[in-house]
Amino acid sequence: MISFHQPAKSDALCLLDAANLPTADLTEAHLNYFWALTDQQRPVGIVGLQPFAPYGLLRSLVVSPCRRNQGVGTRLVQHAEAMAHRMEIAELYLLTSTAQEFFENFGYRAVKRNRAPEPIRHTQEFCSLCPTSSQLMRKYLRTK
């Protein structure tokens, strides 16, 4: 049985560290907006969201190597987007160094980093954790 739930911090750190994704700023408060997809008690992927309505930062999408190419990442992105929509987030941003094509499949488009809204620019992920070579991407969830 596969289900979504809030991950334990240790599970989130384990998956993120294994994928070399940033964890330095991950707090218990962040985990209120993280979701794990679990298969038989074992997390197979996680995704996080930092809400700053009307903006949000999609972060920390990772899928266990043994479950890649099975739709887990797709389900995680769709779940995070649905949650962002409920939080009245109109624009969802993300930073990626390796998955631009994956996110383009969901309607995210590359934007210049200087176009990021102030709340996104002030996140640790944007300021220091992700390299400046990371691509900033945006998706409109609601029309203006």
GUVOTI-164326 format. One record per atom (N, C-alpha, C): residue in one letter; z, y, x; residue number from 1. Coordinates in steps of 0.001 Angstrom, whole numbers, always signed. Layout:
BEGIN
 code       w       v       u pos
    a       Z       Y       X NUM
...
end
This chain:
BEGIN
 code       w       v       u pos
    m      +0   -1189    +842   1
    m      +0      +0      +0   1
    m      +0   +1242    +879   1
    i    -945   +2131    +673   2
    i   -1050   +3362   +1443   2
    i    -500   +4500    +595   2
    s    +356   +5349   +1217   3
    s    +943   +6457    +474   3
    s   +1187   +7644   +1392   3
    f   +1309   +8849    +789   4
    f   +1639  +10073   +1511   4
    f   +3136  +10307   +1443   4
    h   +3706  +10814   +2529   5
    h   +5109  +11218   +2534   5
    h   +5336  +12154   +3709   5
    q   +6482  +12793   +3718   6
    q   +6856  +13648   +4852   6
    q   +7237  +12740   +6018   6
    p   +6635  +12951   +7188   7
    p   +6934  +12058   +8311   7
    p   +8267  +12384   +8974   7
    a   +8869  +11381   +9563   8
    a  +10025  +11618  +10426   8
    a   +9515  +12357  +11653   8
    k  +10342  +13230  +12193   9
    k   +9918  +14005  +13358   9
    k   +9506  +13082  +14509   9
    s  +10227  +12004  +14707  10
    s   +9897  +11085  +15802  10
    s   +8516  +10459  +15610  10
    d   +8162  +10112  +14363  11
    d   +6837   +9554  +14085  11
    d   +5741  +10592  +14333  11
    a   +6003  +11813  +13882  12
    a   +5021  +12880  +14084  12
    a   +4816  +13135  +15578  12
    l   +5902  +13238  +16322  13
    l   +5795  +13488  +17760  13
    l   +5054  +12358  +18469  13
    c   +5325  +11142  +18076  14
    c   +4678   +9986  +18699  14
    c   +3165  +10046  +18514  14
    l   +2707  +10270  +17289  15
    l   +1269  +10332  +17022  15
    l    +623  +11545  +17695  15
    l   +1282  +12691  +17624  16
    l    +716  +13903  +18219  16
    l    +660  +13808  +19734  16
    d   +1733  +13322  +20342  17
    d   +1746  +13175  +21799  17
    d    +661  +12208  +22269  17
    a    +478  +11120  +21548  18
    a    -538  +10127  +21920  18
    a   -1942  +10721  +21883  18
    a   -2146  +11739  +21038  19
    a   -3454  +12380  +20909  19
    a   -3542  +13672  +21726  19
    n   -2503  +13959  +22501  20
    n   -2449  +15181  +23316  20
    n   -2570  +16452  +22484  20
    l   -1969  +16438  +21291  21
    l   -1946  +17624  +20440  21
    l    -623  +18359  +20642  21
    p    -612  +19677  +20434  22
    p    +595  +20464  +20707  22
    p   +1768  +20087  +19808  22
    t   +2942  +20038  +20428  23
    t   +4168  +19731  +19679  23
    t   +5309  +20686  +20024  23
    a   +5111  +21567  +20987  24
    a   +6200  +22409  +21494  24
    a   +6859  +23246  +20405  24
    d   +6113  +23621  +19381  25
    d   +6669  +24475  +18336  25
    d   +7072  +23707  +17080  25
    l   +6956  +22408  +17089  26
    l   +7211  +21600  +15894  26
    l   +8710  +21532  +15599  26
    t   +9100  +22053  +14452  27
    t  +10499  +22059  +14031  27
    t  +10644  +21264  +12731  27
    e  +11879  +21028  +12361  28
    e  +12139  +20361  +11081  28
    e  +11558  +21180   +9923  28
    a  +11604  +22505  +10035  29
    a  +11049  +23360   +8981  29
    a   +9542  +23149   +8851  29
    h   +8842  +22982   +9976  30
    h   +7407  +22704   +9913  30
    h   +7140  +21415   +9157  30
    l   +8010  +20435   +9347  31
    l   +7784  +19123   +8741  31
    l   +7823  +19157   +7216  31
    n   +8349  +20235   +6636  32
    n   +8292  +20388   +5181  32
    n   +6852  +20483   +4697  32
    y   +5951  +20846   +5603  33
    y   +4539  +21008   +5274  33
    y   +3665  +20052   +6080  33
    f   +4219  +18918   +6440  34
    f   +3477  +17849   +7108  34
    f   +3459  +16644   +6192  34
    w   +2350  +15920   +6223  35
    w   +2234  +14713   +5417  35
    w   +1724  +13587   +6288  35
    a   +2307  +12438   +6090  36
    a   +1874  +11235   +6794  36
    a   +1222  +10311   +5774  36
    l    +225   +9626   +6220  37
    l    -376   +8564   +5430  37
    l    +139   +7282   +6056  37
    t    +817   +6491   +5248  38
    t   +1529   +5325   +5755  38
    t    +928   +4053   +5186  38
    d    +823   +3068   +6037  39
    d    +344   +1749   +5651  39
    d   +1429    +750   +6029  39
    q   +2086    +183   +5038  40
    q   +3150    -808   +5267  40
    q   +4238    -272   +6199  40
    q   +4795    +883   +5847  41
    q   +5916   +1513   +6552  41
    q   +5543   +2155   +7880  41
    r   +4294   +2038   +8317  42
    r   +3891   +2582   +9613  42
    r   +2955   +3766   +9390  42
    p   +3282   +4956   +9943  43
    p   +2358   +6079   +9777  43
    p   +1052   +5814  +10525  43
    v     -64   +6012   +9838  44
    v   -1367   +5801  +10461  44
    v   -2081   +7126  +10693  44
    g   -1522   +8207  +10177  45
    g   -2084   +9533  +10399  45
    g   -1185  +10590   +9815  45
    i   -1303  +11800  +10370  46
    i    -535  +12928   +9840  46
    i   -1408  +14173   +9851  46
    v    -992  +15130   +9056  47
    v   -1613  +16449   +9022  47
    v    -527  +17453   +8670  47
    g    -679  +18650   +9187  48
    g    +289  +19702   +8898  48
    g    -400  +20944   +8375  48
    l    +394  +21796   +7761  49
    l     -85  +23050   +7202  49
    l    +982  +24105   +7451  49
    q    +569  +25253   +7931  50
    q   +1474  +26398   +8028  50
    q    +998  +27409   +7002  50
    p   +1759  +27586   +5916  51
    p   +1327  +28514   +4869  51
    p   +1766  +29949   +5157  51
    f    +837  +30856   +4965  52
    f   +1077  +32294   +5045  52
    f    +273  +32936   +3917  52
    a    +460  +32457   +2695  53
    a    -389  +32851   +1578  53
    a    -708  +34348   +1651  53
    p   -1986  +34668   +1526  54
    p   -3092  +33848   +1067  54
    p   -3810  +33064   +2176  54
    y   -3208  +32982   +3364  55
    y   -3814  +32255   +4476  55
    y   -2997  +31016   +4795  55
    g   -3633  +30077   +5475  56
    g   -2931  +28894   +5944  56
    g   -3584  +28384   +7209  56
    l   -2790  +27712   +8017  57
    l   -3283  +27098   +9251  57
    l   -3156  +25591   +9118  57
    l   -4292  +24912   +9083  58
    l   -4322  +23456   +9088  58
    l   -4099  +23027  +10524  58
    r   -3143  +22145  +10746  59
    r   -2824  +21784  +12121  59
    r   -2414  +20332  +12229  59
    s   -2522  +19852  +13434  60
    s   -1957  +18557  +13794  60
    s   -2547  +17379  +13044  60
    l   -3830  +17417  +12770  61
    l   -4475  +16252  +12162  61
    l   -4657  +15199  +13248  61
    v   -4084  +14040  +13023  62
    v   -4233  +12937  +13968  62
    v   -4236  +11628  +13187  62
    v   -5088  +10715  +13631  63
    v   -5180   +9382  +13033  63
    v   -4978   +8369  +14149  63
    s   -4171   +7383  +13873  64
    s   -3932   +6310  +14836  64
    s   -5263   +5683  +15238  64
    p   -5472   +5420  +16538  65
    p   -6760   +4867  +16987  65
    p   -7205   +3622  +16224  65
    c   -6275   +2780  +15825  66
    c   -6651   +1551  +15119  66
    c   -7115   +1801  +13684  66
    r   -6942   +3022  +13177  67
    r   -7342   +3345  +11801  67
    r   -8435   +4399  +11713  67
    r   -9024   +4763  +12838  68
    r  -10095   +5759  +12826  68
    r  -11353   +5182  +12189  68
    n  -12150   +6070  +11637  69
    n  -13411   +5701  +10967  69
    n  -13182   +4816   +9745  69
    q  -12029   +4985   +9111  70
    q  -11716   +4238   +7890  70
    q  -11367   +5176   +6731  70
    g  -11627   +6471   +6900  71
    g  -11369   +7433   +5837  71
    g   -9978   +8035   +5840  71
    v   -9147   +7676   +6801  72
    v   -7776   +8201   +6845  72
    v   -7789   +9709   +7081  72
    g   -8573  +10167   +8051  73
    g   -8661  +11598   +8328  73
    g   -9172  +12377   +7132  73
    t  -10146  +11827   +6451  74
    t  -10689  +12462   +5253  74
    t   -9609  +12611   +4194  74
    r   -8867  +11558   +3947  75
    r   -7797  +11612   +2933  75
    r   -6727  +12622   +3311  75
    l   -6397  +12696   +4603  76
    l   -5384  +13653   +5054  76
    l   -5856  +15101   +4863  76
    v   -7100  +15383   +5234  77
    v   -7632  +16735   +5060  77
    v   -7674  +17095   +3577  77
    q   -8146  +16187   +2745  78
    q   -8222  +16457   +1311  78
    q   -6832  +16705    +724  78
    h   -5844  +15943   +1176  79
    h   -4483  +16132    +682  79
    h   -3940  +17498   +1112  79
    a   -4132  +17854   +2379  80
    a   -3651  +19151   +2873  80
    a   -4339  +20295   +2132  80
    e   -5629  +20166   +1876  81
    e   -6342  +21207   +1140  81
    e   -5827  +21322    -295  81
    a   -5537  +20209    -925  82
    a   -4995  +20238   -2288  82
    a   -3623  +20912   -2299  82
    m   -2810  +20611   -1306  83
    m   -1492  +21241   -1220  83
    m   -1639  +22742    -956  83
    a   -2570  +23119     -88  84
    a   -2806  +24530    +204  84
    a   -3264  +25261   -1062  84
    h   -4117  +24618   -1824  85
    h   -4594  +25207   -3080  85
    h   -3417  +25470   -4020  85
    r   -2502  +24517   -4109  86
    r   -1301  +24691   -4959  86
    r    -418  +25825   -4474  86
    m    -446  +26098   -3164  87
    m    +356  +27181   -2581  87
    m    -373  +28517   -2640  87
    e   -1500  +28542   -3358  88
    e   -2306  +29740   -3536  88
    e   -2863  +30272   -2227  88
    i   -3198  +29358   -1337  89
    i   -3857  +29718     -90  89
    i   -5349  +29840    -380  89
    a   -5910  +30982     -43  90
    a   -7324  +31242    -309  90
    a   -8206  +30917    +882  90
    e   -7671  +31095   +2088  91
    e   -8443  +30844   +3305  91
    e   -7638  +29931   +4210  91
    l   -8249  +28832   +4605  92
    l   -7592  +27872   +5480  92
    l   -8282  +27917   +6839  92
    y   -7482  +28068   +7892  93
    y   -7981  +28151   +9264  93
    y   -7507  +26932  +10049  93
    l   -8205  +26654  +11143  94
    l   -7785  +25610  +12070  94
    l   -8361  +25911  +13434  94
    l   -7777  +25310  +14443  95
    l   -8267  +25383  +15817  95
    l   -8580  +23976  +16273  95
    t   -9735  +23793  +16903  96
    t  -10093  +22470  +17393  96
    t  -10866  +22570  +18696  96
    s  -10623  +21605  +19544  97
    s  -11394  +21493  +20782  97
    s  -12354  +20315  +20726  97
    t  -12114  +19398  +19787  98
    t  -12874  +18141  +19799  98
    t  -13464  +17733  +18456  98
    a  -13078  +18373  +17372  99
    a  -13449  +17849  +16053  99
    a  -14225  +18844  +15196  99
    q  -14960  +19742  +15804 100
    q  -15688  +20749  +15035 100
    q  -16642  +20103  +14038 100
    e  -17382  +19116  +14450 101
    e  -18341  +18470  +13555 101
    e  -17640  +17784  +12380 101
    f  -16514  +17135  +12644 102
    f  -15737  +16494  +11578 102
    f  -15363  +17522  +10512 102
    f  -14838  +18667  +10939 103
    f  -14400  +19680   +9978 103
    f  -15571  +20383   +9295 103
    e  -16696  +20486   +9957 104
    e  -17875  +21060   +9307 104
    e  -18265  +20238   +8086 104
    n  -18013  +18936   +8122 105
    n  -18308  +18071   +6976 105
    n  -17491  +18428   +5743 105
    f  -16387  +19156   +5926 106
    f  -15535  +19578   +4808 106
    f  -15780  +21030   +4420 106
    g  -16763  +21665   +5059 107
    g  -17078  +23047   +4708 107
    g  -16426  +24089   +5589 107
    y  -15768  +23688   +6664 108
    y  -15201  +24653   +7612 108
    y  -16338  +25196   +8471 108
    r  -16257  +26474   +8774 109
    r  -17275  +27118   +9594 109
    r  -16612  +27862  +10745 109
    a  -17285  +27852  +11881 110
    a  -16773  +28538  +13066 110
    a  -16737  +30041  +12817 110
    v  -15661  +30662  +13261 111
    v  -15525  +32122  +13213 111
    v  -14978  +32584  +14563 111
    k  -15254  +33814  +14894 112
    k  -14734  +34368  +16139 112
    k  -13219  +34504  +16036 112
    r  -12537  +34225  +17138 113
    r  -11076  +34260  +17142 113
    r  -10533  +35631  +16737 113
    n  -11255  +36697  +17077 114
    n  -10764  +38026  +16706 114
    n  -10870  +38297  +15206 114
    r  -11461  +37378  +14462 115
    r  -11565  +37506  +12999 115
    r  -10402  +36838  +12269 115
    a   -9521  +36197  +13017 116
    a   -8372  +35530  +12388 116
    a   -7436  +36568  +11789 116
    p   -6897  +36310  +10610 117
    p   -5918  +37227  +10025 117
    p   -4652  +37277  +10887 117
    e   -3942  +38358  +10792 118
    e   -2757  +38575  +11629 118
    e   -1743  +37428  +11580 118
    p   -1398  +36887  +10407 119
    p    -409  +35789  +10418 119
    p    -870  +34576  +11228 119
    i   -2156  +34298  +11219 120
    i   -2689  +33172  +11994 120
    i   -2654  +33500  +13481 120
    r   -3043  +34735  +13826 121
    r   -3039  +35155  +15241 121
    r   -1655  +35115  +15854 121
    h    -616  +35218  +15034 122
    h    +749  +35255  +15557 122
    h   +1420  +33884  +15639 122
    t    +719  +32831  +15248 123
    t   +1302  +31493  +15381 123
    t   +1296  +31081  +16846 123
    q   +2249  +30254  +17216 124
    q   +2281  +29753  +18593 124
    q   +1039  +28929  +18898 124
    e    +555  +28218  +17908 125
    e    -643  +27408  +18125 125
    e   -1814  +28296  +18541 125
    f   -1985  +29421  +17872 126
    f   -3076  +30335  +18181 126
    f   -2824  +31079  +19492 126
    c   -1602  +31558  +19669 127
    c   -1272  +32411  +20823 127
    c   -1210  +31656  +22143 127
    s    -626  +30469  +22122 128
    s    -355  +29848  +23417 128
    s    -573  +28340  +23484 128
    l    -434  +27619  +22402 129
    l    -482  +26168  +22484 129
    l   -1892  +25610  +22568 129
    c   -2831  +26215  +21864 130
    c   -4220  +25758  +21924 130
    c   -4964  +26612  +22945 130
    p   -5816  +25986  +23736 131
    p   -6556  +26773  +24726 131
    p   -7464  +27802  +24046 131
    t   -7722  +28888  +24755 132
    t   -8588  +29925  +24194 132
    t  -10010  +29421  +23972 132
    s  -10339  +28299  +24585 133
    s  -11659  +27700  +24368 133
    s  -11734  +26935  +23042 133
    s  -10596  +26735  +22377 134
    s  -10604  +26051  +21081 134
    s  -11380  +26869  +20068 134
    q  -12107  +26172  +19220 135
    q  -12909  +26833  +18194 135
    q  -12039  +27127  +16972 135
    l  -12056  +28371  +16519 136
    l  -11412  +28746  +15276 136
    l  -12393  +28476  +14152 136
    m  -11907  +27829  +13100 137
    m  -12747  +27521  +11949 137
    m  -12034  +27973  +10678 137
    r  -12827  +28299   +9657 138
    r  -12275  +28795   +8395 138
    r  -12989  +28126   +7231 138
    k  -12210  +27927   +6167 139
    k  -12779  +27450   +4904 139
    k  -12157  +28281   +3788 139
    y  -13011  +28770   +2888 140
    y  -12515  +29469   +1717 140
    y  -12160  +28429    +657 140
    l  -10912  +28442    +216 141
    l  -10475  +27522    -833 141
    l  -10593  +28170   -2207 141
    r  -10497  +29484   -2232 142
    r  -10602  +30231   -3481 142
    r  -11545  +31403   -3236 142
    t  -12266  +31765   -4254 143
    t  -13136  +32929   -4122 143
    t  -12300  +34196   -4243 143
    k  -12754  +35207   -3560 144
    k  -12003  +36473   -3548 144
    k  -12261  +37253   -4799 144
end
